């Protein structure tokens, strides 16, 4: 017959109880911190806008980003001109970038739409079905 004996005093039992209580408190009340989205810098966004359709659009001015909330979408406001039309008037566009997860699990920013309201507030013109990857390296 195997006999187990406990030679410890009352302090060990109290320490074990404290450990169990702390473990339960951590497991029940703690939430893992939300993962910060990959940064999207203005230079990479501008390069993406310049290269997605170089015959139609060239960034004249990049005004900056707006975060509409949620952390995985950035909206940039840009002034675009058509390089092939020197008499053409530059227009302000709203470029939407979304952080998407690729099949291999990597996250990457994509340009997903480019629209303006030059025809009036109720009329959107542009492209809202883009999927152009943002590359941070110089090309």
GIVEN-V705684 format. One record per backbone hydrogen bond with DSSP energy under -1.0 kcal/mol. CO is the residue of the C=O (numbers start at 1). NH is the residue of the N-H. Records with the same first field share a line. If there is no record, write none. Layout:
# GIVEN-V705684
CO: NH / NH
This chain:
# GIVEN-V705684
10: 14
11: 15
12: 16
13: 17
14: 18
15: 19
16: 20
17: 21
18: 22
19: 23
20: 24
21: 25
22: 26
23: 27
24: 28
25: 29
26: 30
41: 45
42: 46
43: 47
44: 48
45: 49
46: 50
47: 51
48: 52
53: 56 / 57
58: 81
61: 79
64: 77
66: 75
72: 99
74: 97
75: 66
76: 95
77: 63
78: 93
79: 60 / 61
80: 91
81: 58
82: 85
85: 88
91: 80
93: 78
94: 115
95: 76
96: 112 / 113
97: 74
98: 110
100: 108
102: 105
106: 102
108: 100
109: 134
110: 98
111: 132
112: 130
113: 96
114: 127
115: 94
116: 125
117: 120
120: 123
125: 116
127: 114
132: 111
